[in-house]
């Protein structure tokens, strides 16, 4: 199974998060299936940064299309994500849209918003997110099935509290625990 890992790291001492943050991002892809069904996007605004991960469900038919649909529509709605409930409502809405789309299967969905030092979001499926700060580590997601595209997805909301000046966010498409040094 391919594994997509997205890492964002706050590396400077500016207190202006996230609009003037010095963020380093990286992606790692571990090849497994012949078809990559993972999709990711990072959307930056003046007042926030939105991280979006979709992982087409386990080699199922049209799963890559479902992940692409999720990421595209979540990106279009990212400007309106101001509180946790906005992320929850977006995932519920996209579950219904993906279900009605003729060319889509099922996908996970993970949205994380970093806004003025606050971290929040929602997820469906096993795409995971962790926040690492000097104050401690926090898993921001829970495995939630059924997937987006079933019409009955039940998103998990997450509130990661405040992100300190130095932070690291790790998102994993397949839900594996990250390896760290």
Secondary structure, DSSP 8 states (H G I E B T S, - for coil): --EEEEEEEE-S--SSTTTT--EEEEEEEE--SSS--EEEEEEE-SS-EEEEEEEB-TT-TTHHHHHHHHHHHHHHHGGG--SHHHHHHHHHHHHHHHHH-TT---B-EEEEEEETTEEEEEEEBS-EEEEEETTEEEE----B-S-BTSS----EEEEEEE--SSEEEEEESS-------
